Structures are given as C-alpha cells and as structure tokens.
Amino acid sequence: YKNGHLVSGGVEYDYNANWTFRTGIAYEWSPITTTDRSVNLPDSDRFWASVGASYRVSEKITVDVAYSHAFMKNARINLQPGNGFFDKTGIPFFGVAKPSIDIFSIGMKYRWDDPVVAQPAAVVAKY
C-alpha cells in the first residue's frame, strides 16, 4: 500500500443553552491502488460529509446524534499476475466496485461531578 491522507474541517454552533449543531467535510486519499485492490478490499478515495447535534437534557445528561456519508469513487479491480491478491488459478478478474459508507451514531454523556457547584476561585498572590 501507499500512504493514505485525510484533510477535514468542521464547524460547531451553540444554538442555545440546550442545543449544539455541527457539520464537517473531509477528503481522504486511499492507500489502496489498482495494483493491490481486491474484491474483499474495494477501497478508493472518498469525500465525507457529516452532520450532528447535541441536546442537553439536564445539567448532567447530554444526548449526541450524528450521521456521516462517504461518497466514494468507483474502484477498478484488476486481479491478474502481478497483483498480490491474484489466486494463481490462471483466471484473471476485472471489474468495478461501487462502494459507499453510511454511519449513524447516537450516544449519551453523563457527568459524574456536580456541574452546579461553583469552581474555586484562582489564588492570586502579589509580592
């Protein structure tokens, strides 16, 4: 494989005391090339788009939801002598995979400390 790289950026917006919204985009260069791509690993370069939100149910409980979709390039598969995955049956395989990725997540965060208690003031000493 060759090196893979990812660049990304995102924003987060606090709508009010309870709601936070976020979104982001990314582009990922796959380490898989046509010479080492197989039917079991049809990876290709991809563009990611993500959205999410957090809702603060109480001072101690926050619920997060998010969705991401990866728009992937078609992955050409070329299994022939010279490809590490060629099974030496003597029958080459040529094709195109059209991979995609969808990720949905939900989570809950519970704070064990008491967020209402004021934090102690910093001690400042002047000499």
Phi, psi and omega per residue, in radians:
Y1 nan 2.709 3.014
K2 -1.738 3.094 -3.123
N3 -1.171 2.509 3.013
G4 -1.886 2.577 -3.120
H5 -2.393 2.684 3.113
L6 -2.462 2.306 2.994
V7 -2.105 2.459 -3.082
S8 -2.645 2.865 3.078
G9 -2.742 2.708 -3.135
G10 -2.778 2.923 3.104
V11 -2.340 2.678 3.097
E12 -2.322 2.393 -3.095
Y13 -2.251 2.122 3.062
D14 -1.481 1.761 -3.085
Y15 -1.195 -0.801 3.055
N16 -2.715 -2.887 -3.081
A17 -1.153 -0.412 -3.083
N18 -1.800 -0.553 -3.019
W19 -1.886 2.352 2.990
T20 -2.287 2.295 3.130
F21 -2.010 2.588 3.122
R22 -2.548 2.711 3.076
T23 -2.646 2.768 3.141
G24 -2.839 2.829 3.081
I25 -2.348 2.749 3.124
A26 -2.711 2.725 2.990
Y27 -2.243 2.314 -3.086
E28 -2.177 2.212 3.059
W29 -1.609 2.102 -3.073
S30 -1.304 2.529 3.053
P31 -1.383 -0.142 -3.110
I32 -1.537 2.294 3.086
T33 -2.030 3.027 3.132
T34 -1.034 -0.532 -3.107
T35 -1.313 -0.329 3.113
D36 -2.221 0.309 3.101
R37 -1.491 2.453 3.115
S38 -2.235 3.023 3.090
V39 -1.125 -0.593 3.129
N40 -1.354 -0.282 -3.109
L41 -2.381 1.253 -3.070
P42 -1.508 0.762 -3.073
D43 -1.180 2.617 3.077
S44 -2.708 3.006 3.095
D45 -1.046 2.641 -3.081
R46 -2.613 2.686 3.047
F47 -1.948 2.179 -3.126
W48 -1.779 2.464 2.985
A49 -2.300 2.292 -3.056
S50 -2.382 2.567 3.030
V51 -2.405 2.682 3.122
G52 -2.874 2.926 3.125
A53 -2.627 2.691 3.034
S54 -2.199 2.424 3.065
Y55 -2.169 2.151 3.126
R56 -1.537 1.832 -3.113
V57 -1.225 -0.720 3.123
S58 -2.640 -3.060 3.108
E59 -1.119 -0.398 -3.080
K60 -1.869 -0.327 -3.024
I61 -2.103 2.245 3.047
T62 -2.254 2.388 3.103
V63 -1.940 2.286 3.135
D64 -2.025 2.433 3.001
V65 -2.311 2.593 3.138
A66 -2.693 2.690 3.083
Y67 -2.439 2.361 3.075
S68 -2.297 2.488 3.049
H69 -2.285 2.370 3.094
A70 -1.883 2.098 3.048
F71 -1.575 1.919 -3.030
M72 -1.854 2.562 3.037
K73 -1.240 2.632 3.030
N74 -1.047 2.437 -3.064
A75 -1.890 1.939 3.097
R76 -1.307 2.279 3.118
I77 -1.934 2.247 -3.054
N78 -2.392 1.440 -3.129
L79 -1.624 1.861 3.123
Q80 -2.643 3.006 3.110
P81 -0.909 2.329 -3.062
G82 1.894 -0.435 3.056
N83 -1.498 2.306 -3.091
G84 -1.089 -0.334 -3.125
F85 -1.705 0.028 3.119
F86 -1.126 2.194 -2.986
D87 -1.510 0.202 3.043
K88 1.048 0.408 3.044
T89 -1.404 -0.214 -3.107
G90 1.557 0.011 -3.127
I91 -1.934 1.870 3.106
P92 -1.252 2.724 3.122
F93 -2.239 2.247 3.099
F94 -2.198 2.371 3.127
G95 -2.971 -3.122 3.113
V96 -2.317 2.196 3.052
A97 -1.706 2.508 3.106
K98 -2.071 1.304 -3.064
P99 -1.309 2.726 3.002
S100 -2.654 2.786 -3.117
I101 -2.360 2.307 2.993
D102 -2.245 2.268 -3.141
I103 -2.244 2.163 3.038
F104 -2.086 2.333 -3.131
S105 -2.382 2.625 3.056
I106 -2.461 2.442 -3.121
G107 -2.600 2.805 3.097
M108 -2.280 2.374 3.114
K109 -2.008 2.281 3.094
Y110 -2.080 2.226 3.111
R111 -1.562 2.166 3.134
W112 -1.432 -0.401 3.128
D113 -1.424 3.136 3.124
D114 -1.831 1.736 -3.063
P115 -1.207 -0.258 -3.118
V116 -1.358 -0.492 -3.133
V117 -1.144 2.270 -3.136
A118 -1.170 2.473 3.091
Q119 -1.257 2.510 3.132
P120 -1.118 2.522 3.138
A121 -1.218 2.580 3.126
A122 -1.199 2.500 3.127
V123 -1.565 2.165 3.136
V124 -2.053 2.207 3.127
A125 -2.050 2.288 3.084
K126 -1.965 2.354 -3.133
Y127 -1.942 nan nan
